[in-house]
Amino acid sequence: MILYFTGTGNSLAVAQKLASATGDSLMPLAEAAGKDLSDEECIGLVYPCYDFNTPPAVRDLVARLHLNAKAYLFIVVTCGAQTGNSIWSVRQLLRKQGVRVAYCHKIRMPDNCATLFGRNPNDQLWKLEKYAPRLEQIAADIKARRRCHHFGTPGLAGWLTGIPALEHKILGAFKPVVNADLCVGCGLCVKTCPISNITLDDLSHAAIGTACTACLGCLHACPHQAIQVGGKPVPKERQYRHPESINR
Ligand SMILES: Cc1cc2nc3c(=O)[nH]c(=O)nc-3n(C[C@H](O)[C@H](O)[C@H](O)COP(=O)(O)O)c2cc1C
């Protein structure tokens, strides 16, 4: 079974590709947390890297998994460029639960936070083609139950964002807010949020809860640019969703 966490569909598309190659089933990580998965002999975790680390929501959900310590467990992290501490930290978390990771790899994808720096993730679609052969290799490795760890050490940035106070501060700067004047209450953001942290309030305006992990899924999905970081609307052409990921 492959468990995924996604804001803009990159990790979902990777999980879907792996599932179709290996015959594994798919489940959102948020749905799997708390369930008894001890009968599963193969578990995959596919999630993005944020700020050279694992999204806090992913760490919280992984900590609530009930896994078989003998299962073949693999991790595939999607990132714009560098995974930092994002594979390392989940390996450590699972190790504390007595579960060893057999295989880990990273795969580069369009960087969905580039939008916030005035760049366009849609200009990075070339990465999908460039890294497709790597994804096929990863799927073949997993199918053959190979054991391998393809990632470096967390590096200085990964080590720094491993400090909770610093991570909290950096991630805080990426958290979106709703501009109520632009929100029409269409509810697309509610559907997109991977941790069901967005609701519609009494005035039918989106309201983002305190558990936000800054995946930016809502910011990219909003058709009215009502979800913003730093008070600036994101131009439509810089909104991104993986072209092949099937919406949940
Ligand atoms: C808040 C935030 C921080 C990010 N930080 C990093 C990073 O440190 N390194 C990196 O390579 N990519 C980073 N990214 C880019 C994502 O890891 C990448 O686009 C990922 O594939 C998104 O996956 P998703 O579409 O499944 O949400 C960041 C994205 C967000 C939203």
The ligand as a MOL file (V3000), in Angstrom:
LIG
                    3D

  0  0  0     0  0            999 V3000
M  V30 BEGIN CTAB
M  V30 COUNTS 31 33 0 0 0
M  V30 BEGIN ATOM
M  V30 1 C 6.5350 25.5750 1.9790 0
M  V30 2 C 7.3350 24.8450 0.9360 0
M  V30 3 C 8.6900 24.6780 1.1040 0
M  V30 4 C 9.4390 23.9720 0.1560 0
M  V30 5 N 10.7690 23.7400 0.3980 0
M  V30 6 C 11.4950 23.0130 -0.4600 0
M  V30 7 C 12.8490 22.6930 -0.1780 0
M  V30 8 O 13.3850 22.9990 0.8770 0
M  V30 9 N 13.5590 22.0040 -1.1040 0
M  V30 10 C 13.0100 21.6130 -2.2920 0
M  V30 11 O 13.7170 21.0050 -3.0970 0
M  V30 12 N 11.6990 21.8600 -2.5880 0
M  V30 13 C 10.9320 22.5430 -1.6910 0
M  V30 14 N 9.6040 22.7980 -1.9500 0
M  V30 15 C 9.0310 22.3260 -3.2260 0
M  V30 16 C 8.2550 21.0220 -3.0650 0
M  V30 17 O 8.9760 20.0940 -2.2870 0
M  V30 18 C 7.9330 20.3640 -4.4100 0
M  V30 19 O 7.3710 21.2340 -5.3150 0
M  V30 20 C 7.0250 19.1520 -4.1870 0
M  V30 21 O 7.1390 18.2930 -5.2820 0
M  V30 22 C 5.5690 19.5270 -3.9560 0
M  V30 23 O 4.8310 18.3270 -3.8200 0
M  V30 24 P 3.2430 18.2480 -3.8710 0
M  V30 25 O 2.8040 18.7600 -5.2260 0
M  V30 26 O 2.9640 16.7960 -3.7130 0
M  V30 27 O 2.7040 19.0760 -2.7710 0
M  V30 28 C 8.8230 23.4670 -1.0190 0
M  V30 29 C 7.4460 23.6580 -1.1790 0
M  V30 30 C 6.7080 24.3280 -0.2210 0
M  V30 31 C 5.2270 24.4780 -0.4030 0
M  V30 END ATOM
M  V30 BEGIN BOND
M  V30 1 1 1 2
M  V30 2 1 2 3
M  V30 3 2 2 30
M  V30 4 2 3 4
M  V30 5 1 4 5
M  V30 6 1 4 28
M  V30 7 2 5 6
M  V30 8 1 6 7
M  V30 9 1 6 13
M  V30 10 2 7 8
M  V30 11 1 7 9
M  V30 12 1 9 10
M  V30 13 2 10 11
M  V30 14 1 10 12
M  V30 15 2 12 13
M  V30 16 1 13 14
M  V30 17 1 14 15
M  V30 18 1 14 28
M  V30 19 1 15 16
M  V30 20 1 16 17
M  V30 21 1 16 18
M  V30 22 1 18 19
M  V30 23 1 18 20
M  V30 24 1 20 21
M  V30 25 1 20 22
M  V30 26 1 22 23
M  V30 27 1 23 24
M  V30 28 2 24 25
M  V30 29 1 24 26
M  V30 30 1 24 27
M  V30 31 2 28 29
M  V30 32 1 29 30
M  V30 33 1 30 31
M  V30 END BOND
M  V30 END CTAB
M  END
